[in-house]
Amino acid sequence: MHKFNPKKAEKLLDPRREKILPVEAVLRKLSPIPGEYFADIGCGPGYFTIPLARQLGPHGRVYAVDISEEMLELLRERVAQEHLTNVKTVLSGESAITLPNNAVDGVLVVNVLHELEPQNRSALVRELKRIARSTGRLYIIDWAKEQSEVGPPVSERVAVEEVVRYLEEQDIKVIDTEPVGTGHYLVSAVFSTLE
């Protein structure tokens, strides 16, 4: 599995990306509530982090988690330019997130699973469950397993059915799966198994 090259970070902030994965449309589906704490896993230079931080407001927080210090440094620069005080960058391992248990109300994972080896996907899902509150919500966005002009090779993409299986194996309840943007899907789930 190839990892996104931090030297190409500007591609992640290219305005044309908005046509492929529209931030505001995605955030409407997440319905973040001001004051909530969210983890943006694989945040990169903050394509979702910064708009999410604005919506959560000064009493909320976004833990911007990435395996690349280079990406986090770019994000810190952007956060400073935006005068945001509610973003905390977190350098983390691929399947071991350096956040405490029950730290967040929501978890957003965008275009991360396809970069992981299969055995690390299950480990990551376990970590997502660990860092979230029992009442927390999980949103996974990734490339649909179909040919497209942009994106990773189809052979590296993770089918939405596989994502559902990873979640169900950890007793995470899937609420919905739907297409989002161009060539992506969104899996919405809750960590609580209470009805």
C-alpha positions in Angstrom: 0.0 0.0 0.0 1.4 3.3 -0.9 1.2 6.3 1.4 0.4 9.8 0.2 3.6 11.8 -0.3 3.7 14.8 2.0 5.7 16.6 -0.6 2.5 16.7 -2.7 0.4 18.2 0.2 -0.6 21.1 -2.0 -2.8 18.6 -4.0 -4.8 18.0 -0.9 -5.6 21.7 -0.7 -6.2 22.3 -4.4 -9.5 24.1 -4.8 -10.4 21.6 -7.6 -10.5 18.9 -4.8 -13.8 20.6 -3.7 -15.5 19.1 -6.8 -14.3 15.6 -5.8 -15.0 15.9 -2.1 -17.0 19.0 -1.1 -16.2 19.9 2.5 -19.3 21.8 3.4 -21.6 19.0 2.0 -19.7 16.4 4.1 -19.8 18.5 7.2 -23.6 18.8 6.9 -23.8 15.0 7.0 -21.5 15.0 10.1 -23.7 17.6 11.9 -20.9 18.6 14.3 -22.3 20.4 17.4 -20.4 23.5 18.7 -18.4 22.4 21.8 -17.9 18.8 20.7 -14.5 17.2 20.4 -13.6 15.5 17.2 -10.6 13.5 15.9 -9.6 14.0 12.3 -7.6 10.9 11.6 -5.1 11.2 8.7 -5.8 15.0 8.7 -3.0 15.9 6.3 -2.7 19.7 5.9 -6.2 20.2 7.3 -8.6 20.0 4.4 -11.4 19.0 6.8 -9.7 20.0 10.1 -10.0 23.8 9.6 -13.6 23.9 8.5 -14.5 21.4 11.2 -12.7 23.5 13.8 -14.7 26.6 12.7 -18.0 24.7 13.1 -17.1 23.3 16.5 -16.2 26.8 17.8 -13.9 28.0 20.6 -15.3 25.5 23.2 -14.9 22.5 20.8 -11.7 20.9 19.7 -10.3 19.0 16.7 -7.5 16.6 17.4 -5.7 16.6 14.0 -4.0 13.2 13.9 -1.4 12.2 11.3 1.6 9.9 10.9 3.5 12.7 9.0 5.2 15.5 11.0 5.6 17.3 7.7 1.8 17.3 7.2 1.2 18.4 10.8 3.7 21.3 10.4 1.8 22.5 7.3 -1.5 22.3 9.3 0.0 24.2 12.2 1.0 27.1 9.8 -2.6 27.2 8.4 -4.1 27.1 11.9 -2.0 30.0 12.9 -3.0 32.0 9.8 -6.6 31.3 10.5 -6.2 32.3 14.2 -7.8 29.1 15.4 -7.2 28.1 19.0 -9.2 24.8 19.0 -6.9 22.6 16.9 -4.4 20.3 18.6 -2.0 18.4 16.3 -1.2 14.8 17.2 1.7 12.8 15.7 0.5 9.2 15.8 1.3 5.7 14.6 -0.5 4.0 11.8 -2.7 1.9 14.1 -1.9 3.3 17.5 -3.4 6.7 18.1 -1.8 8.8 20.8 -5.0 10.1 22.4 -6.5 9.0 25.7 -9.5 6.7 26.0 -12.9 8.3 25.6 -11.4 11.6 24.3 -13.8 12.5 21.5 -17.5 12.8 20.5 -16.8 12.2 16.8 -14.2 10.6 14.6 -13.6 11.5 11.0 -11.4 9.2 8.9 -10.9 10.4 5.3 -9.0 8.4 2.6 -7.0 6.5 5.2 -8.1 2.9 5.1 -6.9 2.3 1.5 -3.3 3.3 2.6 -3.2 0.7 5.3 -2.3 -3.0 5.1 -5.4 -5.1 5.9 -4.1 -6.3 9.3 -3.6 -2.6 10.3 -7.2 -1.7 9.3 -8.7 -3.8 12.0 -6.2 -2.4 14.5 -7.1 1.2 13.5 -10.8 0.5 14.0 -10.1 -0.8 17.5 -8.2 2.4 18.3 -11.1 4.5 16.9 -13.4 2.7 19.3 -11.0 3.3 22.2 -10.5 7.0 21.7 -14.3 7.7 21.3 -16.9 8.2 24.0 -19.5 5.4 24.1 -22.0 7.9 22.7 -19.6 8.9 19.9 -20.1 8.9 16.2 -17.8 7.6 13.4 -17.5 8.8 9.8 -15.3 7.0 7.3 -14.9 8.4 3.9 -12.8 6.6 1.3 -12.5 5.9 -2.4 -15.2 3.7 -3.9 -13.7 0.5 -5.3 -14.3 1.5 -8.9 -12.2 3.0 -11.7 -11.9 6.8 -11.7 -9.7 9.4 -13.3 -8.1 10.4 -10.0 -7.3 8.5 -6.8 -5.4 5.4 -5.8 -5.3 2.2 -8.0 -8.6 0.2 -7.7 -6.6 -2.7 -6.4 -5.7 -0.7 -3.2 -9.2 0.7 -2.5 -11.3 -0.8 0.2 -14.9 -1.7 -0.7 -17.6 -0.2 1.5 -18.7 -3.8 2.4 -15.3 -4.4 3.9 -15.4 -1.2 6.0 -18.8 -2.3 7.3 -17.3 -5.7 8.2 -14.4 -4.1 10.1 -16.8 -2.0 12.1 -19.3 -4.8 12.9 -16.3 -7.0 14.1 -15.8 -4.3 16.8 -19.5 -4.0 17.6 -19.7 -0.6 16.0 -23.2 -0.1 14.6 -23.3 1.1 11.0 -26.1 3.6 10.5 -25.8 4.4 6.8 -23.6 4.0 3.8 -23.9 6.5 0.9 -22.0 8.0 -2.0 -20.4 11.3 -1.2 -18.7 13.7 -3.6 -17.2 12.0 -6.7 -15.9 8.5 -6.4 -16.2 8.3 -2.6 -18.5 6.7 0.0 -19.4 7.7 3.5 -20.0 5.2 6.2 -21.7 6.7 9.3 -21.7 4.7 12.5 -22.1 4.9 16.2 -19.9 3.4 18.9 -22.7 2.6 21.3 -24.6 -0.7 20.7 -27.4 0.5 22.9 -30.7 0.8 21.0 
